[in-house]
Amino acid sequence: MPRRPLLLRLLDALLFSSIWLALAAAAQTAVALRQLPGGFGPAGRHVMGLVFAVTLLTYNLDAVLPFKHRQPAGASGRKAWQRAHRWPLAALAGAAALAGAALLLLDGWLHYLPLLLPLAALALGYSLPLLPWRGRWRAVREVPLLKVFLIAGVWSLVTVELPALALHQPLGSLKWLLLQRFLLVSALAIVFDIRDYSRDNLTGLPTLPVVLGVGGAKTVALGLLAGAVALGLGRGVSPVVVVLPAALAAWVIAVARDTRSDYFFALLADGVLLVQAAAYWL
C-alpha cells in the first residue's frame, strides 16, 4: 500500500488527534475573554491553555478507551487512524492531563473544585458509564436525546464560565454569550449525530436523527442556529461576525449526511467554531 503524502498525514494528525478541536475550544474561550476587562492578561492566557488541555484530554481519552478498539472501524478513516495511533494518543492525553493539572495549581483553582468537578464528570461521562439511568450506569451518549444538549452545556460552561471565573467577573455579564454558545454548539453537535446515524440506528441508540429522521434533526439544528444568530444580533454584535459564520454552519447542517468523509466533519463542522471566533478579529 503506497504511503500517504506528508501533507495528508499531517492533516490526519491535526484533525484526528483532536488538536484542531482543542484549538477551536481555545479560540471560543478567547471570544469570551475579549469581552472581559483584562481578558488577555496572564490569567486569561492560562485559562485558554487550560481549556486547550482539557479538550485534548477529554477527546483523546474517549478515543483510546479499550472497548472502542474492539469495535470495527468500518469505513471510518478517523477510527482507523486512532486505532493505529492509540498509544501516541494516550501519551497526548497524559501530557494534557499534566499540563491542565499544572495550570490549575499555578492559578490557585483548587478552591473552584466544587464548580469544576461536575463539569469534569459530565465531560468524562460522555463515554464512561458515570450516569445512573434505568437501573444501570451509562455513558452520556447512551441517554436518549440527552447527549447533544449535555455536550453543548459543557462546552458553553467551559468556554464562557471558566474565563469569567479566572478574571473574577460575574457570570451574569456573559449570560447572553453563554446562551448563544449553547445554541450554536447544540446545532453543530446534531451534525455529528447525523454522521453516526447508520450506526446508531443499527444499535437502537435513540439520537435526534434516529428519532426524528435526518431531515427532522436538520430542522432542529437550523432552528437552534437561528436562535444563536438572533441572540448575537440582539447583543449588538456586528452582523458580519454573526451572519457569515452562521451561513457556513447552515451549509454544513444542510449538506451533512452519514456518508460524508471524516474530513467534512472534522475539518468543516468543527472548523465553524474557529471561523466564528476568527470573525471577531476581522
C-alpha positions in Angstrom: 0.0 0.0 0.0 1.6 3.4 -1.0 2.5 5.8 1.8 0.1 8.7 2.1 1.6 12.2 1.2 3.1 14.1 4.1 0.5 16.9 4.0 -2.3 14.4 4.3 -0.6 12.6 7.2 -0.1 15.9 8.9 -3.8 16.8 8.3 -4.8 13.4 9.8 -2.7 14.1 12.9 -4.2 17.6 13.3 -7.8 16.5 12.9 -8.0 13.0 14.4 -5.8 13.8 17.5 -8.4 16.5 18.4 -5.8 19.2 18.2 -8.0 21.1 15.7 -11.0 20.7 18.1 -8.9 21.9 21.1 -7.8 24.9 19.1 -11.5 25.7 18.4 -12.2 25.4 22.2 -9.3 27.8 23.0 -10.5 30.2 20.3 -14.0 30.2 21.7 -12.6 30.9 25.1 -10.7 33.9 23.6 -14.0 35.3 22.4 -15.3 35.3 26.0 -12.1 36.8 27.3 -12.3 39.6 24.8 -15.5 40.7 26.5 -14.0 40.9 29.9 -11.6 43.6 31.3 -8.0 42.4 31.3 -9.0 39.3 29.4 -5.7 38.7 27.8 -3.5 39.1 30.8 -1.7 36.1 32.4 -5.0 34.7 33.9 -6.7 34.8 30.6 -3.8 33.2 28.7 -3.7 30.5 31.4 -7.4 29.7 31.1 -7.0 29.4 27.3 -4.2 26.9 27.9 -6.4 25.1 30.4 -9.3 24.8 28.0 -7.0 23.6 25.3 -5.5 20.9 27.6 -8.9 19.8 29.0 -10.3 19.4 25.5 -7.3 17.3 24.3 -7.6 15.1 27.4 -11.3 14.5 27.1 -11.5 13.7 23.4 -8.3 11.6 23.3 -9.3 9.7 26.4 -12.5 8.8 24.6 -10.5 7.8 21.5 -8.3 5.3 23.4 -10.8 3.6 25.6 -10.3 -0.2 25.3 -13.8 -1.1 24.1 -13.5 1.5 21.3 -10.7 -0.6 19.8 -12.8 -3.8 19.9 -15.3 -2.2 17.6 -15.0 -2.5 13.8 -13.5 0.6 12.2 -15.7 0.1 9.2 -15.2 2.8 6.6 -14.1 5.4 9.1 -10.6 6.7 8.4 -10.8 8.6 11.7 -11.3 5.5 13.7 -8.7 3.5 11.7 -6.2 6.3 12.3 -7.0 6.5 16.0 -6.6 2.7 16.3 -3.2 2.8 14.6 -2.1 5.6 16.9 -3.7 4.5 20.1 -0.5 4.8 22.3 0.6 8.3 21.0 -3.0 9.5 21.6 -2.8 8.0 25.2 0.5 9.8 25.7 -1.0 13.1 24.3 -3.9 12.7 26.8 -1.5 12.1 29.6 0.5 15.2 28.7 -2.7 17.2 28.5 -3.7 16.0 32.0 -0.4 17.0 33.5 -0.5 20.4 31.8 -4.1 21.0 32.9 -3.2 20.0 36.5 -0.2 22.3 36.5 -2.3 25.2 35.3 -5.0 24.5 38.0 -2.3 24.6 40.7 -0.4 27.6 39.2 -3.5 29.8 39.2 -4.9 28.6 42.6 -8.0 27.0 41.1 -8.4 24.4 43.8 -11.0 26.4 45.6 -13.1 26.2 42.5 -13.2 22.4 42.6 -16.9 22.2 43.7 -17.7 24.0 40.4 -15.2 22.2 38.3 -15.9 18.6 39.4 -19.4 18.4 37.9 -18.1 19.7 34.6 -15.3 17.2 34.7 -17.8 14.4 35.5 -20.0 15.3 32.6 -17.1 15.6 30.2 -15.7 12.2 31.2 -19.2 10.7 31.3 -19.5 11.2 27.6 -18.0 7.7 27.1 -17.5 6.4 30.6 -20.5 4.9 32.5 -20.9 7.6 35.1 -24.6 8.4 34.9 -27.3 6.3 36.6 -30.1 5.5 34.1 -32.8 2.8 34.3 -31.1 0.6 36.7 -27.5 0.7 35.5 -24.7 3.1 34.9 -24.5 4.5 31.4 -22.4 6.9 29.4 -23.9 10.3 28.4 -24.1 9.2 24.8 -26.5 6.3 25.8 -29.1 8.5 27.5 -31.9 9.2 24.9 -31.8 12.7 23.3 -29.6 14.0 26.1 -26.1 13.8 24.5 -26.4 16.8 22.3 -27.5 19.2 25.0 -25.1 18.0 27.6 -22.2 18.4 25.2 -23.4 21.9 24.4 -23.8 22.7 28.1 -20.3 21.5 29.0 -18.7 23.4 26.0 -20.6 26.6 26.9 -19.7 26.5 30.5 -16.0 25.6 29.9 -15.5 28.3 27.2 -17.6 31.0 28.9 -17.8 30.3 32.7 -14.1 29.5 33.2 -12.9 32.8 31.7 -15.3 34.6 34.0 -14.0 32.7 37.0 -10.4 33.2 36.0 -10.9 37.0 35.9 -13.2 37.1 39.0 -16.1 38.5 36.9 -19.7 37.7 37.5 -21.0 35.1 35.1 -24.1 37.2 34.6 -22.1 39.6 32.5 -21.7 36.9 29.9 -25.1 35.2 30.2 -26.3 36.0 26.7 -23.0 34.8 25.2 -23.4 31.6 27.2 -26.8 31.0 25.7 -25.7 31.9 22.2 -22.7 29.5 22.6 -25.1 26.8 23.9 -27.4 27.1 20.9 -24.5 27.1 18.3 -22.8 24.1 19.8 -26.1 22.2 20.1 -26.7 22.8 16.4 -23.2 21.5 15.5 -23.5 18.6 17.8 -26.5 17.4 15.9 -24.3 17.3 12.8 -22.2 14.6 14.5 -25.3 12.6 15.4 -26.1 12.7 11.7 -22.6 11.4 11.0 -23.3 8.4 13.3 -26.9 7.9 12.1 -26.4 4.5 10.4 -24.5 3.0 13.4 -26.9 4.5 16.0 -29.9 3.3 14.1 -28.5 -0.2 13.8 -27.7 -0.4 17.5 -31.0 1.3 18.6 -29.4 4.3 20.2 -32.2 7.0 20.1 -30.4 10.1 18.9 -32.2 13.0 17.3 -31.6 11.8 13.7 -32.8 8.3 14.7 -36.0 9.6 16.4 -36.9 12.4 14.1 -35.1 11.3 10.9 -32.2 13.1 9.4 -34.4 15.8 7.9 -36.1 16.4 11.2 -32.8 16.6 13.0 -31.5 19.2 10.5 -34.7 21.3 11.1 -34.0 21.3 14.8 -30.3 22.2 14.2 -31.2 25.0 11.9 -33.7 26.3 14.4 -31.1 26.3 17.2 -28.7 28.1 14.8 -31.3 30.7 14.1 -31.7 31.3 17.8 -27.9 31.8 18.1 -27.9 34.3 15.3 -30.9 36.2 16.9 -29.1 36.4 20.2 -25.8 37.5 18.6 -27.5 40.3 16.7 -29.6 41.2 19.8 -26.4 41.6 21.8 -25.2 44.2 19.3 -22.5 42.0 17.7 -21.6 43.1 14.2 -23.8 41.3 11.6 -20.7 40.2 9.7 -19.4 38.5 12.8 -22.7 36.7 13.4 -24.1 36.0 9.9 -21.0 34.8 7.9 -20.1 32.0 10.3 -23.8 31.1 10.7 -24.1 30.8 6.9 -21.2 28.3 6.9 -22.8 26.5 9.8 -26.1 26.4 8.0 -24.5 25.0 4.8 -22.7 22.3 6.9 -26.0 21.3 8.5 -27.9 21.3 5.2 -25.4 19.0 3.4 -24.5 16.8 6.3 -25.1 13.1 5.8 -23.6 9.9 7.3 -21.8 9.1 4.0 -19.7 12.3 4.1 -16.0 11.9 4.7 -14.3 12.2 8.0 -12.7 15.4 6.7 -16.0 17.0 6.2 -17.0 16.5 9.9 -13.6 17.0 11.5 -12.4 19.9 9.3 -15.6 21.8 8.4 -18.1 21.1 11.2 -15.5 21.7 13.9 -14.0 24.5 11.9 -17.2 26.5 12.2 -16.2 27.3 15.8 -12.8 28.5 14.6 -14.3 30.6 11.9 -16.8 32.2 14.3 -14.0 33.0 16.7 -11.8 34.4 14.0 -14.6 36.6 12.7 -14.4 38.7 16.0 -10.9 39.9 14.9 -11.7 40.7 11.3 
